[in-house]
Amino acid sequence: MKIEPKKFRVSENEKVRLKQWPTRVKPFYKTDGQYKKVLAEHIKELSRQQGMLYANNRYALLLIFQAMDAAGKDGAIKHVMSGINPQGCQVFSFKHPGAEELAHDFLWRTARCLPERGRIGIFNRSYYEEVLVVRVHPEFLDAEGLPAECLNDKKLWEHRYRSITEYERHLHRNGTRIVKFFLHLSREEQRRRFLARINDLEKNWKFSQTDLTERNLWKEYQAAYEECLAGTSTDYAPWYIVPADDKENARLIISQIVLDTLKDLKMSYPEVSEDRRKELLAIRKELK
């Protein structure tokens, strides 16, 4: 069964109602063995494409992951990127901002972590927290030291969406390709995963009272995500709503999307000049 990424892509200016997007779809694998085989094939080709990305040194790829707690962001990153050369890939997780970060605009802390040309950057949460968790918890704005006219701006979130899309357009114009994943988890599946974390002693560290507090704000988060996805999915930096109740299926979808994005760049290894080729042949002869 072929994975068609466009089925999960949010079109530009599309109105999003998450209840209309599935959290589970028919699996793209029939057995656990087939899942592992398909994922391994994706990883092998991703590794090859990464090699060309690095050698080509013209583009960078930024992957952004956002989701409710326990949706599987960490696992997706771990499994999908397992075959990528660590020298060409960096992962950044963004927690609550510190004092230095709060003293700057909300895009500043992530701008420092953008991937260089030839590399893949992964944001586990990102500047999108500023229109998601901060929107659900508007009291967090008080800590950002914003001028009164900003705090009282009725179009605050709309303006932040615009700042984000213009920022991403700037990055795209300069060679950074951006792909954004929202791992769409059902409330019931989150409940099961939370219980599994509590029942497994080795996973107790993953669960806290804060997770339960945020779960109680499920409707508020869903509304914030709907507006965010609709307001910031563009042709040059699209959002993909990935059904996340089946972790293995989600990983196959994500890996296919990343693979297609790299292939669309139509990269190749740099051509070697005739003089350089002669030089290499001479070196080979000397080595033999």
BELKA-V472254 format. One record per helix or strand. SS is the DSSP state (2 for helix, 1 for strand). FROM is the first residue (numbers start at 0). LEN is the number of residues. If there is no record, write none. Layout:
BEGIN
ss={SS & SS}
from={FROM & FROM}
len={LEN & LEN}
END
This chain:
BEGIN
ss={2 & 1 & 2 & 2 & 1 & 2 & 2 & 1 & 2 & 2 & 1 & 2 & 2 & 2 & 2 & 2 & 1 & 2 & 2 & 2 & 2 & 1 & 2 & 2}
from={4 & 8 & 17 & 31 & 59 & 72 & 85 & 88 & 98 & 107 & 119 & 126 & 132 & 137 & 147 & 155 & 175 & 186 & 200 & 208 & 217 & 238 & 246 & 273}
len={4 & 2 & 3 & 25 & 8 & 8 & 3 & 5 & 4 & 4 & 5 & 5 & 4 & 7 & 4 & 18 & 9 & 13 & 6 & 7 & 15 & 5 & 17 & 14}
END
